[in-house]
Amino acid sequence: MHIDHDHLGGPCQDNCHAHVHTHADGTTHTHVHQHSDCEQVDHNHTHGQQDGCSHDCANCATPHTPMEELTALMRYMAGHNAAHTRELAELAKQLEQAGSHTAYEQVMAAVSDFEKGNLRLSAVLASLDA
Amino acid sequence: MCLSTVYQDKMDSSSILMKNVMRIECHGGQVILTDLMERKLTIDGELEQANLVDGFVIVKTAVPA
């Protein structure tokens, strides 16, 4: 349940606007919201799920620091890149099986470059975790 | 596959509902977004478009009765 919010901008098309609001548990979020009767910037109101949005703060009990979020994103990116690298290597194999040995070699060279980049990311992650 | 940015109704910077979304569930007229940090956002509406190449999703919000 939202208990209060401040507007970040004026009314826009379709009566939607961005705002910050604070939940009963103190958690603050920013997002875009829509009201059918919103015609001015300065107004106060409370709203709930009937307005078309709600936050489940069950998992917000322990707020994440910006560094924790950045590290999580870096960890995701490193894993994601590794998955793409494996997919590229598989693609290279298929190119060779299709008779394109030169293309296979070029793609595998790209795979090697990807792996170097992933190693660099892993090193950064290790330093952040230290 | 890739993380997505989810927009409300239209794709512009002022309509971003959530970034780095890793999971989207649709149940009974609600769209439930979960980001990389496991934060959840529930919207009354429906999935309008999901572009898995460019990593964006548009949710059409329900108009309150």
N, CA and C atoms of all chains as a GROMACS GRO file, in nm:
protein
  585
    1MET      N    1   0.085  -0.119   0.000
    1MET     CA    2   0.000   0.000   0.000
    1MET      C    3   0.088   0.123   0.000
    2HIS      N    4   0.060   0.215  -0.090
    2HIS     CA    5   0.136   0.340  -0.093
    2HIS      C    6   0.072   0.437   0.006
    3ILE      N    7   0.154   0.504   0.081
    3ILE     CA    8   0.097   0.598   0.178
    3ILE      C    9   0.121   0.744   0.141
    4ASP      N   10   0.217   0.770   0.056
    4ASP     CA   11   0.241   0.909   0.019
    4ASP      C   12   0.334   0.910  -0.101
    5HIS      N   13   0.330   1.017  -0.178
    5HIS     CA   14   0.428   1.030  -0.284
    5HIS      C   15   0.443   1.173  -0.329
    6ASP      N   16   0.558   1.203  -0.388
    6ASP     CA   17   0.586   1.334  -0.442
    6ASP      C   18   0.602   1.322  -0.593
    7HIS      N   19   0.554   1.420  -0.664
    7HIS     CA   20   0.564   1.416  -0.810
    7HIS      C   21   0.698   1.470  -0.856
    8LEU      N   22   0.751   1.406  -0.958
    8LEU     CA   23   0.879   1.447  -1.014
    8LEU      C   24   0.861   1.535  -1.136
    9GLY      N   25   0.745   1.537  -1.194
    9GLY     CA   26   0.725   1.616  -1.315
    9GLY      C   27   0.579   1.650  -1.329
   10GLY      N   28   0.548   1.723  -1.430
   10GLY     CA   29   0.412   1.767  -1.451
   10GLY      C   30   0.328   1.660  -1.515
   11PRO      N   31   0.203   1.690  -1.531
   11PRO     CA   32   0.115   1.595  -1.597
   11PRO      C   33   0.158   1.576  -1.742
   12CYS      N   34   0.132   1.462  -1.794
   12CYS     CA   35   0.172   1.435  -1.932
   12CYS      C   36   0.057   1.368  -2.003
   13GLN      N   37   0.084   1.329  -2.123
   13GLN     CA   38  -0.019   1.264  -2.202
   13GLN      C   39  -0.071   1.142  -2.126
   14ASP      N   40  -0.196   1.113  -2.144
   14ASP     CA   41  -0.261   0.997  -2.083
   14ASP      C   42  -0.267   1.007  -1.931
   15ASN      N   43  -0.245   1.128  -1.877
   15ASN     CA   44  -0.256   1.150  -1.733
   15ASN      C   45  -0.160   1.064  -1.651
   16CYS      N   46  -0.042   1.039  -1.704
   16CYS     CA   47   0.054   0.962  -1.625
   16CYS      C   48   0.168   1.054  -1.584
   17HIS      N   49   0.235   1.019  -1.477
   17HIS     CA   50   0.346   1.099  -1.429
   17HIS      C   51   0.436   1.014  -1.341
   18ALA      N   52   0.559   1.064  -1.325
   18ALA     CA   53   0.653   0.992  -1.238
   18ALA      C   54   0.644   1.048  -1.098
   19HIS      N   55   0.663   0.964  -1.001
   19HIS     CA   56   0.665   1.011  -0.864
   19HIS      C   57   0.744   0.918  -0.773
   20VAL      N   58   0.777   0.975  -0.659
   20VAL     CA   59   0.839   0.896  -0.553
   20VAL      C   60   0.732   0.873  -0.449
   21HIS      N   61   0.721   0.755  -0.398
   21HIS     CA   62   0.629   0.733  -0.289
   21HIS      C   63   0.690   0.643  -0.183
   22THR      N   64   0.637   0.656  -0.064
   22THR     CA   65   0.691   0.583   0.050
   22THR      C   66   0.587   0.487   0.104
   23HIS      N   67   0.629   0.366   0.126
   23HIS     CA   68   0.539   0.264   0.178
   23HIS      C   69   0.531   0.271   0.330
   24ALA      N   70   0.434   0.199   0.383
   24ALA     CA   71   0.415   0.199   0.528
   24ALA      C   72   0.540   0.150   0.602
   25ASP      N   73   0.618   0.066   0.536
   25ASP     CA   74   0.738   0.014   0.602
   25ASP      C   75   0.859   0.105   0.584
   26GLY      N   76   0.838   0.222   0.520
   26GLY     CA   77   0.946   0.317   0.504
   26GLY      C   78   1.021   0.305   0.373
   27THR      N   79   0.992   0.201   0.296
   27THR     CA   80   1.060   0.181   0.168
   27THR      C   81   1.012   0.285   0.067
   28THR      N   82   1.104   0.347  -0.003
   28THR     CA   83   1.070   0.448  -0.102
   28THR      C   84   1.102   0.398  -0.242
   29HIS      N   85   1.009   0.418  -0.334
   29HIS     CA   86   1.029   0.379  -0.473
   29HIS      C   87   0.998   0.497  -0.564
   30THR      N   88   1.054   0.492  -0.682
   30THR     CA   89   1.020   0.589  -0.786
   30THR      C   90   0.964   0.513  -0.904
   31HIS      N   91   0.850   0.555  -0.953
   31HIS     CA   92   0.802   0.497  -1.077
   31HIS      C   93   0.694   0.583  -1.140
   32VAL      N   94   0.654   0.541  -1.257
   32VAL     CA   95   0.551   0.616  -1.329
   32VAL      C   96   0.416   0.567  -1.284
   33HIS      N   97   0.324   0.661  -1.272
   33HIS     CA   98   0.193   0.624  -1.226
   33HIS      C   99   0.087   0.691  -1.312
   34GLN      N  100  -0.033   0.640  -1.307
   34GLN     CA  101  -0.139   0.692  -1.392
   34GLN      C  102  -0.263   0.719  -1.310
   35HIS      N  103  -0.321   0.835  -1.330
   35HIS     CA  104  -0.446   0.869  -1.264
   35HIS      C  105  -0.543   0.924  -1.368
   36SER      N  106  -0.664   0.882  -1.362
   36SER     CA  107  -0.762   0.928  -1.460
   36SER      C  108  -0.803   1.072  -1.434
   37ASP      N  109  -0.785   1.121  -1.311
   37ASP     CA  110  -0.830   1.256  -1.279
   37ASP      C  111  -0.715   1.351  -1.251
   38CYS      N  112  -0.597   1.319  -1.298
   38CYS     CA  113  -0.479   1.399  -1.269
   38CYS      C  114  -0.463   1.509  -1.373
   39GLU      N  115  -0.479   1.633  -1.330
   39GLU     CA  116  -0.466   1.744  -1.424
   39GLU      C  117  -0.366   1.849  -1.377
   40GLN      N  118  -0.315   1.836  -1.258
   40GLN     CA  119  -0.220   1.936  -1.211
   40GLN      C  120  -0.106   1.868  -1.136
   41VAL      N  121   0.005   1.943  -1.126
   41VAL     CA  122   0.124   1.887  -1.063
   41VAL      C  123   0.108   1.878  -0.913
   42ASP      N  124   0.063   1.989  -0.852
   42ASP     CA  125   0.061   1.996  -0.706
   42ASP      C  126  -0.068   1.940  -0.651
   43HIS      N  127  -0.069   1.818  -0.615
   43HIS     CA  128  -0.183   1.762  -0.547
   43HIS      C  129  -0.137   1.645  -0.462
   44ASN      N  130  -0.208   1.623  -0.357
   44ASN     CA  131  -0.173   1.514  -0.267
   44ASN      C  132  -0.282   1.410  -0.269
   45HIS      N  133  -0.244   1.287  -0.272
   45HIS     CA  134  -0.342   1.179  -0.262
   45HIS      C  135  -0.271   1.051  -0.224
   46THR      N  136  -0.347   0.962  -0.170
   46THR     CA  137  -0.295   0.829  -0.145
   46THR      C  138  -0.357   0.736  -0.246
   47HIS      N  139  -0.293   0.628  -0.269
   47HIS     CA  140  -0.348   0.533  -0.365
   47HIS      C  141  -0.301   0.393  -0.334
   48GLY      N  142  -0.369   0.298  -0.390
   48GLY     CA  143  -0.336   0.158  -0.364
   48GLY      C  144  -0.342   0.077  -0.491
   49GLN      N  145  -0.366  -0.051  -0.476
   49GLN     CA  146  -0.362  -0.140  -0.592
   49GLN      C  147  -0.470  -0.108  -0.694
   50GLN      N  148  -0.578  -0.042  -0.650
   50GLN     CA  149  -0.683  -0.012  -0.746
   50GLN      C  150  -0.636   0.089  -0.849
   51ASP      N  151  -0.524   0.157  -0.824
   51ASP     CA  152  -0.474   0.255  -0.919
   51ASP      C  153  -0.386   0.193  -1.027
   52GLY      N  154  -0.367   0.066  -1.019
   52GLY     CA  155  -0.294   0.000  -1.128
   52GLY      C  156  -0.152  -0.038  -1.096
   53CYS      N  157  -0.107  -0.015  -0.973
   53CYS     CA  158   0.028  -0.061  -0.944
   53CYS      C  159   0.040  -0.092  -0.796
   54SER      N  160   0.135  -0.176  -0.763
   54SER     CA  161   0.163  -0.202  -0.622
   54SER      C  162   0.303  -0.259  -0.612
   55HIS      N  163   0.365  -0.234  -0.501
   55HIS     CA  164   0.497  -0.291  -0.476
   55HIS      C  165   0.486  -0.398  -0.369
   56ASP      N  166   0.551  -0.507  -0.391
   56ASP     CA  167   0.562  -0.609  -0.288
   56ASP      C  168   0.697  -0.588  -0.221
   57CYS      N  169   0.694  -0.537  -0.099
   57CYS     CA  170   0.820  -0.505  -0.032
   57CYS      C  171   0.867  -0.617   0.059
   58ALA      N  172   0.811  -0.736   0.038
   58ALA     CA  173   0.850  -0.847   0.124
   58ALA      C  174   0.999  -0.873   0.116
   59ASN      N  175   1.056  -0.843  -0.001
   59ASN     CA  176   1.198  -0.870  -0.019
   59ASN      C  177   1.283  -0.745   0.001
   60CYS      N  178   1.222  -0.636   0.045
   60CYS     CA  179   1.295  -0.511   0.061
   60CYS      C  180   1.338  -0.489   0.205
   61ALA      N  181   1.321  -0.589   0.290
   61ALA     CA  182   1.352  -0.571   0.432
   61ALA      C  183   1.499  -0.534   0.450
   62THR      N  184   1.585  -0.589   0.365
   62THR     CA  185   1.726  -0.555   0.373
   62THR      C  186   1.763  -0.478   0.247
   63PRO      N  187   1.767  -0.346   0.254
   63PRO     CA  188   1.798  -0.268   0.135
   63PRO      C  189   1.938  -0.298   0.084
   64HIS      N  190   1.954  -0.293  -0.047
   64HIS     CA  191   2.084  -0.319  -0.107
   64HIS      C  192   2.157  -0.188  -0.127
   65THR      N  193   2.286  -0.189  -0.103
   65THR     CA  194   2.365  -0.069  -0.128
   65THR      C  195   2.390  -0.059  -0.278
   66PRO      N  196   2.422   0.062  -0.327
   66PRO     CA  197   2.455   0.076  -0.470
   66PRO      C  198   2.567  -0.017  -0.513
   67MET      N  199   2.667  -0.035  -0.426
   67MET     CA  200   2.778  -0.124  -0.463
   67MET      C  201   2.732  -0.269  -0.473
   68GLU      N  202   2.641  -0.309  -0.384
   68GLU     CA  203   2.588  -0.446  -0.393
   68GLU      C  204   2.513  -0.465  -0.524
   69GLU      N  205   2.440  -0.363  -0.564
   69GLU     CA  206   2.364  -0.374  -0.689
   69GLU      C  207   2.459  -0.378  -0.809
   70LEU      N  208   2.563  -0.293  -0.804
   70LEU     CA  209   2.659  -0.292  -0.914
   70LEU      C  210   2.732  -0.426  -0.924
   71THR      N  211   2.768  -0.480  -0.809
   71THR     CA  212   2.839  -0.609  -0.808
   71THR      C  213   2.748  -0.720  -0.860
   72ALA      N  214   2.620  -0.716  -0.820
   72ALA     CA  215   2.526  -0.818  -0.870
   72ALA      C  216   2.510  -0.807  -1.020
   73LEU      N  217   2.506  -0.685  -1.070
   73LEU     CA  218   2.493  -0.666  -1.214
   73LEU      C  219   2.618  -0.713  -1.287
   74MET      N  220   2.734  -0.683  -1.229
   74MET     CA  221   2.861  -0.729  -1.288
   74MET      C  222   2.867  -0.881  -1.291
   75ARG      N  223   2.823  -0.943  -1.181
   75ARG     CA  224   2.826  -1.090  -1.173
   75ARG      C  225   2.734  -1.150  -1.278
   76TYR      N  226   2.617  -1.088  -1.291
   76TYR     CA  227   2.523  -1.135  -1.394
   76TYR      C  228   2.585  -1.121  -1.533
   77MET      N  229   2.646  -1.004  -1.560
   77MET     CA  230   2.702  -0.979  -1.693
   77MET      C  231   2.813  -1.079  -1.725
   78ALA      N  232   2.897  -1.108  -1.626
   78ALA     CA  233   3.006  -1.203  -1.648
   78ALA      C  234   2.951  -1.341  -1.683
   79GLY      N  235   2.851  -1.384  -1.608
   79GLY     CA  236   2.790  -1.514  -1.635
   79GLY      C  237   2.718  -1.516  -1.769
   80HIS      N  238   2.654  -1.404  -1.797
   80HIS     CA  239   2.579  -1.392  -1.922
   80HIS      C  240   2.674  -1.396  -2.042
   81ASN      N  241   2.785  -1.324  -2.030
   81ASN     CA  242   2.884  -1.325  -2.138
   81ASN      C  243   2.941  -1.465  -2.159
   82ALA      N  244   2.963  -1.536  -2.050
   82ALA     CA  245   3.017  -1.672  -2.061
   82ALA      C  246   2.917  -1.761  -2.136
   83ALA      N  247   2.788  -1.741  -2.107
   83ALA     CA  248   2.686  -1.821  -2.177
   83ALA      C  249   2.686  -1.789  -2.326
   84HIS      N  250   2.698  -1.660  -2.359
   84HIS     CA  251   2.703  -1.621  -2.500
   84HIS      C  252   2.828  -1.675  -2.568
   85THR      N  253   2.938  -1.678  -2.494
   85THR     CA  254   3.062  -1.730  -2.550
   85THR      C  255   3.046  -1.878  -2.586
   86ARG      N  256   2.981  -1.953  -2.497
   86ARG     CA  257   2.957  -2.095  -2.526
   86ARG      C  258   2.866  -2.111  -2.648
   87GLU      N  259   2.767  -2.023  -2.658
   87GLU     CA  260   2.678  -2.030  -2.774
   87GLU      C  261   2.753  -2.000  -2.903
   88LEU      N  262   2.846  -1.905  -2.896
   88LEU     CA  263   2.925  -1.872  -3.015
   88LEU      C  264   3.014  -1.989  -3.056
   89ALA      N  265   3.072  -2.056  -2.956
   89ALA     CA  266   3.158  -2.171  -2.986
   89ALA      C  267   3.076  -2.282  -3.052
   90GLU      N  268   2.953  -2.300  -3.006
   90GLU     CA  269   2.865  -2.400  -3.067
   90GLU      C  270   2.831  -2.361  -3.211
   91LEU      N  271   2.808  -2.230  -3.230
   91LEU     CA  272   2.780  -2.179  -3.364
   91LEU      C  273   2.899  -2.205  -3.456
   92ALA      N  274   3.020  -2.185  -3.403
   92ALA     CA  275   3.141  -2.208  -3.482
   92ALA      C  276   3.149  -2.354  -3.527
   93LYS      N  277   3.117  -2.446  -3.434
   93LYS     CA  278   3.119  -2.589  -3.470
   93LYS      C  279   3.022  -2.617  -3.584
   94GLN      N  280   2.907  -2.557  -3.576
   94GLN     CA  281   2.806  -2.579  -3.680
   94GLN      C  282   2.854  -2.523  -3.814
   95LEU      N  283   2.926  -2.411  -3.810
   95LEU     CA  284   2.980  -2.353  -3.933
   95LEU      C  285   3.082  -2.449  -3.995
   96GLU      N  286   3.165  -2.510  -3.909
   96GLU     CA  287   3.265  -2.603  -3.963
   96GLU      C  288   3.196  -2.727  -4.022
   97GLN      N  289   3.096  -2.776  -3.950
   97GLN     CA  290   3.023  -2.893  -4.001
   97GLN      C  291   2.953  -2.862  -4.133
   98ALA      N  292   2.922  -2.733  -4.152
   98ALA     CA  293   2.857  -2.692  -4.277
   98ALA      C  294   2.959  -2.665  -4.387
   99GLY      N  295   3.089  -2.683  -4.354
   99GLY     CA  296   3.192  -2.670  -4.456
   99GLY      C  297   3.261  -2.535  -4.460
  100SER      N  298   3.233  -2.447  -4.365
  100SER     CA  299   3.294  -2.314  -4.367
  100SER      C  300   3.406  -2.307  -4.263
  101HIS      N  301   3.521  -2.368  -4.298
  101HIS     CA  302   3.630  -2.375  -4.202
  101HIS      C  303   3.685  -2.236  -4.168
  102THR      N  304   3.693  -2.149  -4.268
  102THR     CA  305   3.745  -2.013  -4.243
  102THR      C  306   3.655  -1.939  -4.145
  103ALA      N  307   3.524  -1.951  -4.169
  103ALA     CA  308   3.430  -1.886  -4.077
  103ALA      C  309   3.445  -1.944  -3.937
  104TYR      N  310   3.464  -2.077  -3.929
  104TYR     CA  311   3.483  -2.142  -3.799
  104TYR      C  312   3.602  -2.080  -3.726
  105GLU      N  313   3.712  -2.064  -3.798
  105GLU     CA  314   3.833  -2.009  -3.736
  105GLU      C  315   3.811  -1.866  -3.688
  106GLN      N  316   3.742  -1.788  -3.769
  106GLN     CA  317   3.716  -1.648  -3.732
  106GLN      C  318   3.627  -1.638  -3.608
  107VAL      N  319   3.523  -1.721  -3.606
  107VAL     CA  320   3.432  -1.717  -3.491
  107VAL      C  321   3.504  -1.766  -3.366
  108MET      N  322   3.588  -1.869  -3.382
  108MET     CA  323   3.662  -1.917  -3.265
  108MET      C  324   3.762  -1.812  -3.215
  109ALA      N  325   3.814  -1.731  -3.308
  109ALA     CA  326   3.901  -1.620  -3.267
  109ALA      C  327   3.819  -1.520  -3.185
  110ALA      N  328   3.695  -1.497  -3.228
  110ALA     CA  329   3.606  -1.408  -3.151
  110ALA      C  330   3.577  -1.468  -3.015
  111VAL      N  331   3.557  -1.600  -3.011
  111VAL     CA  332   3.533  -1.668  -2.883
  111VAL      C  333   3.651  -1.644  -2.788
  112SER      N  334   3.771  -1.653  -2.843
  112SER     CA  335   3.890  -1.630  -2.762
  112SER      C  336   3.891  -1.488  -2.706
  113ASP      N  337   3.852  -1.391  -2.793
  113ASP     CA  338   3.846  -1.251  -2.746
  113ASP      C  339   3.741  -1.236  -2.635
  114PHE      N  340   3.629  -1.301  -2.654
  114PHE     CA  341   3.524  -1.296  -2.551
  114PHE      C  342   3.577  -1.350  -2.418
  115GLU      N  343   3.649  -1.463  -2.428
  115GLU     CA  344   3.701  -1.525  -2.306
  115GLU      C  345   3.798  -1.433  -2.234
  116LYS      N  346   3.878  -1.360  -2.313
  116LYS     CA  347   3.972  -1.265  -2.250
  116LYS      C  348   3.895  -1.158  -2.175
  117GLY      N  349   3.791  -1.107  -2.238
  117GLY     CA  350   3.708  -1.005  -2.173
  117GLY      C  351   3.642  -1.060  -2.047
  118ASN      N  352   3.596  -1.183  -2.056
  118ASN     CA  353   3.531  -1.244  -1.939
  118ASN      C  354   3.630  -1.264  -1.824
  119LEU      N  355   3.754  -1.298  -1.859
  119LEU     CA  356   3.857  -1.312  -1.756
  119LEU      C  357   3.881  -1.179  -1.686
  120ARG      N  358   3.882  -1.073  -1.765
  120ARG     CA  359   3.902  -0.940  -1.706
  120ARG      C  360   3.787  -0.906  -1.611
  121LEU      N  361   3.665  -0.939  -1.654
  121LEU     CA  362   3.548  -0.913  -1.568
  121LEU      C  363   3.557  -0.995  -1.439
  122SER      N  364   3.600  -1.119  -1.452
  122SER     CA  365   3.613  -1.204  -1.334
  122SER      C  366   3.715  -1.147  -1.236
  123ALA      N  367   3.823  -1.092  -1.291
  123ALA     CA  368   3.925  -1.032  -1.204
  123ALA      C  369   3.869  -0.911  -1.130
  124VAL      N  370   3.789  -0.831  -1.202
  124VAL     CA  371   3.728  -0.714  -1.137
  124VAL      C  372   3.634  -0.760  -1.026
  125LEU      N  373   3.555  -0.863  -1.054
  125LEU     CA  374   3.462  -0.915  -0.954
  125LEU      C  375   3.537  -0.965  -0.831
  126ALA      N  376   3.646  -1.037  -0.856
  126ALA     CA  377   3.725  -1.089  -0.743
  126ALA      C  378   3.778  -0.975  -0.658
  127SER      N  379   3.821  -0.867  -0.723
  127SER     CA  380   3.873  -0.754  -0.646
  127SER      C  381   3.762  -0.684  -0.568
  128LEU      N  382   3.642  -0.681  -0.625
  128LEU     CA  383   3.529  -0.619  -0.555
  128LEU      C  384   3.487  -0.703  -0.434
  129ASP      N  385   3.499  -0.835  -0.450
  129ASP     CA  386   3.460  -0.924  -0.341
  129ASP      C  387   3.562  -0.926  -0.228
  130ALA      N  388   3.687  -0.887  -0.261
  130ALA     CA  389   3.795  -0.896  -0.161
  130ALA      C  390   3.775  -0.796  -0.049
  131MET      N  391   1.708  -1.488  -2.085
  131MET     CA  392   1.836  -1.465  -2.148
  131MET      C  393   1.895  -1.331  -2.098
  132CYS      N  394   1.858  -1.220  -2.161
  132CYS     CA  395   1.911  -1.092  -2.117
  132CYS      C  396   1.814  -1.022  -2.022
  133LEU      N  397   1.868  -0.936  -1.938
  133LEU     CA  398   1.783  -0.855  -1.851
  133LEU      C  399   1.711  -0.751  -1.936
  134SER      N  400   1.593  -0.714  -1.894
  134SER     CA  401   1.513  -0.619  -1.971
  134SER      C  402   1.474  -0.497  -1.889
  135THR      N  403   1.443  -0.391  -1.961
  135THR     CA  404   1.381  -0.274  -1.901
  135THR      C  405   1.232  -0.279  -1.934
  136VAL      N  406   1.150  -0.260  -1.832
  136VAL     CA  407   1.004  -0.267  -1.852
  136VAL      C  408   0.944  -0.128  -1.844
  137TYR      N  409   0.865  -0.095  -1.945
  137TYR     CA  410   0.802   0.037  -1.957
  137TYR      C  411   0.652   0.025  -1.936
  138GLN      N  412   0.594   0.135  -1.889
  138GLN     CA  413   0.450   0.143  -1.873
  138GLN      C  414   0.389   0.211  -1.995
  139ASP      N  415   0.313   0.136  -2.069
  139ASP     CA  416   0.232   0.185  -2.181
  139ASP      C  417   0.311   0.233  -2.303
  140LYS      N  418   0.419   0.303  -2.282
  140LYS     CA  419   0.496   0.352  -2.396
  140LYS      C  420   0.644   0.353  -2.362
  141MET      N  421   0.725   0.348  -2.465
  141MET     CA  422   0.868   0.334  -2.442
  141MET      C  423   0.936   0.470  -2.442
  142ASP      N  424   0.939   0.533  -2.326
  142ASP     CA  425   1.022   0.653  -2.311
  142ASP      C  426   1.077   0.654  -2.169
  143SER      N  427   1.176   0.738  -2.149
  143SER     CA  428   1.252   0.732  -2.024
  143SER      C  429   1.166   0.764  -1.901
  144SER      N  430   1.058   0.839  -1.920
  144SER     CA  431   0.974   0.872  -1.805
  144SER      C  432   0.874   0.761  -1.773
  145SER      N  433   0.872   0.657  -1.855
  145SER     CA  434   0.775   0.549  -1.836
  145SER      C  435   0.838   0.420  -1.786
  146ILE      N  436   0.962   0.430  -1.740
  146ILE     CA  437   1.030   0.308  -1.694
  146ILE      C  438   0.970   0.262  -1.561
  147LEU      N  439   0.925   0.138  -1.559
  147LEU     CA  440   0.873   0.080  -1.436
  147LEU      C  441   0.983   0.012  -1.358
  148MET      N  442   1.069  -0.060  -1.428
  148MET     CA  443   1.174  -0.134  -1.360
  148MET      C  444   1.285  -0.167  -1.460
  149LYS      N  445   1.409  -0.157  -1.415
  149LYS     CA  446   1.524  -0.195  -1.497
  149LYS      C  447   1.579  -0.329  -1.448
  150ASN      N  448   1.664  -0.389  -1.529
  150ASN     CA  449   1.730  -0.515  -1.494
  150ASN      C  450   1.631  -0.621  -1.450
  151VAL      N  451   1.522  -0.631  -1.525
  151VAL     CA  452   1.418  -0.729  -1.492
  151VAL      C  453   1.461  -0.867  -1.541
  152MET      N  454   1.456  -0.963  -1.449
  152MET     CA  455   1.499  -1.099  -1.486
  152MET      C  456   1.383  -1.197  -1.497
  153ARG      N  457   1.267  -1.158  -1.439
  153ARG     CA  458   1.154  -1.251  -1.445
  153ARG      C  459   1.023  -1.173  -1.457
  154ILE      N  460   0.935  -1.221  -1.543
  154ILE     CA  461   0.803  -1.160  -1.560
  154ILE      C  462   0.700  -1.271  -1.549
  155GLU      N  463   0.604  -1.250  -1.461
  155GLU     CA  464   0.493  -1.345  -1.447
  155GLU      C  465   0.362  -1.271  -1.470
  156CYS      N  466   0.269  -1.338  -1.535
  156CYS     CA  467   0.138  -1.279  -1.561
  156CYS      C  468   0.032  -1.370  -1.498
  157HIS      N  469  -0.043  -1.314  -1.403
  157HIS     CA  470  -0.147  -1.391  -1.336
  157HIS      C  471  -0.270  -1.303  -1.316
  158GLY      N  472  -0.383  -1.350  -1.363
  158GLY     CA  473  -0.510  -1.287  -1.331
  158GLY      C  474  -0.514  -1.136  -1.349
  159GLY      N  475  -0.468  -1.089  -1.462
  159GLY     CA  476  -0.474  -0.945  -1.488
  159GLY      C  477  -0.364  -0.865  -1.422
  160GLN      N  478  -0.265  -0.934  -1.367
  160GLN     CA  479  -0.152  -0.864  -1.307
  160GLN      C  480  -0.022  -0.910  -1.372
  161VAL      N  481   0.071  -0.817  -1.383
  161VAL     CA  482   0.204  -0.848  -1.431
  161VAL      C  483   0.301  -0.828  -1.315
  162ILE      N  484   0.374  -0.931  -1.282
  162ILE     CA  485   0.465  -0.926  -1.168
  162ILE      C  486   0.609  -0.926  -1.221
  163LEU      N  487   0.679  -0.817  -1.192
  163LEU     CA  488   0.818  -0.801  -1.237
  163LEU      C  489   0.913  -0.830  -1.122
  164THR      N  490   1.022  -0.897  -1.151
  164THR     CA  491   1.125  -0.921  -1.050
  164THR      C  492   1.259  -0.879  -1.108
  165ASP      N  493   1.332  -0.794  -1.037
  165ASP     CA  494   1.461  -0.750  -1.091
  165ASP      C  495   1.575  -0.836  -1.036
  166LEU      N  496   1.694  -0.801  -1.078
  166LEU     CA  497   1.812  -0.880  -1.044
  166LEU      C  498   1.833  -0.890  -0.893
  167MET      N  499   1.786  -0.790  -0.820
  167MET     CA  500   1.802  -0.790  -0.676
  167MET      C  501   1.682  -0.853  -0.606
  168GLU      N  502   1.598  -0.920  -0.684
  168GLU     CA  503   1.480  -0.992  -0.632
  168GLU      C  504   1.372  -0.898  -0.580
  169ARG      N  505   1.376  -0.771  -0.621
  169ARG     CA  506   1.267  -0.680  -0.585
  169ARG      C  507   1.149  -0.706  -0.678
  170LYS      N  508   1.031  -0.699  -0.624
  170LYS     CA  509   0.911  -0.727  -0.702
  170LYS      C  510   0.827  -0.601  -0.722
  171LEU      N  511   0.766  -0.592  -0.838
  171LEU     CA  512   0.672  -0.484  -0.868
  171LEU      C  513   0.551  -0.546  -0.937
  172THR      N  514   0.434  -0.523  -0.880
  172THR     CA  515   0.312  -0.580  -0.937
  172THR      C  516   0.230  -0.469  -1.002
  173ILE      N  517   0.192  -0.490  -1.126
  173ILE     CA  518   0.114  -0.391  -1.200
  173ILE      C  519  -0.016  -0.455  -1.245
  174ASP      N  520  -0.126  -0.384  -1.229
  174ASP     CA  521  -0.253  -0.429  -1.286
  174ASP      C  522  -0.250  -0.396  -1.435
  175GLY      N  523  -0.246  -0.498  -1.518
  175GLY     CA  524  -0.239  -0.474  -1.661
  175GLY      C  525  -0.201  -0.601  -1.734
  176GLU      N  526  -0.153  -0.584  -1.855
  176GLU     CA  527  -0.117  -0.701  -1.935
  176GLU      C  528   0.008  -0.672  -2.016
  177LEU      N  529   0.076  -0.779  -2.053
  177LEU     CA  530   0.196  -0.768  -2.135
  177LEU      C  531   0.156  -0.727  -2.275
  178GLU      N  532   0.208  -0.615  -2.322
  178GLU     CA  533   0.174  -0.570  -2.456
  178GLU      C  534   0.279  -0.613  -2.557
  179GLN      N  535   0.406  -0.600  -2.518
  179GLN     CA  536   0.513  -0.632  -2.611
  179GLN      C  537   0.638  -0.672  -2.534
  180ALA      N  538   0.707  -0.774  -2.581
  180ALA     CA  539   0.835  -0.812  -2.522
  180ALA      C  540   0.936  -0.829  -2.634
  181ASN      N  541   1.034  -0.740  -2.638
  181ASN     CA  542   1.138  -0.748  -2.740
  181ASN      C  543   1.262  -0.809  -2.676
  182LEU      N  544   1.284  -0.936  -2.702
  182LEU     CA  545   1.391  -1.009  -2.636
  182LEU      C  546   1.528  -0.984  -2.699
  183VAL      N  547   1.528  -0.922  -2.816
  183VAL     CA  548   1.656  -0.886  -2.879
  183VAL      C  549   1.706  -0.754  -2.822
  184ASP      N  550   1.617  -0.657  -2.815
  184ASP     CA  551   1.657  -0.524  -2.767
  184ASP      C  552   1.638  -0.508  -2.617
  185GLY      N  553   1.584  -0.609  -2.552
  185GLY     CA  554   1.574  -0.607  -2.407
  185GLY      C  555   1.476  -0.507  -2.349
  186PHE      N  556   1.359  -0.495  -2.410
  186PHE     CA  557   1.259  -0.409  -2.349
  186PHE      C  558   1.122  -0.476  -2.354
  187VAL      N  559   1.041  -0.438  -2.258
  187VAL     CA  560   0.905  -0.493  -2.245
  187VAL      C  561   0.811  -0.376  -2.219
  188ILE      N  562   0.694  -0.380  -2.279
  188ILE     CA  563   0.593  -0.277  -2.253
  188ILE      C  564   0.473  -0.344  -2.188
  189VAL      N  565   0.434  -0.289  -2.073
  189VAL     CA  566   0.316  -0.338  -2.002
  189VAL      C  567   0.204  -0.236  -2.019
  190LYS      N  568   0.091  -0.283  -2.068
  190LYS     CA  569  -0.027  -0.196  -2.082
  190LYS      C  570  -0.101  -0.200  -1.949
  191THR      N  571  -0.106  -0.084  -1.881
  191THR     CA  572  -0.170  -0.083  -1.749
  191THR      C  573  -0.321  -0.075  -1.763
  192ALA      N  574  -0.387  -0.140  -1.670
  192ALA     CA  575  -0.533  -0.137  -1.668
  192ALA      C  576  -0.579   0.000  -1.620
  193VAL      N  577  -0.683   0.050  -1.681
  193VAL     CA  578  -0.740   0.179  -1.639
  193VAL      C  579  -0.831   0.153  -1.520
  194PRO      N  580  -0.806   0.223  -1.408
  194PRO     CA  581  -0.890   0.200  -1.289
  194PRO      C  582  -1.037   0.223  -1.319
  195ALA      N  583  -1.122   0.138  -1.264
  195ALA     CA  584  -1.267   0.150  -1.289
  195ALA      C  585  -1.324   0.269  -1.217
   0.00000   0.00000   0.00000
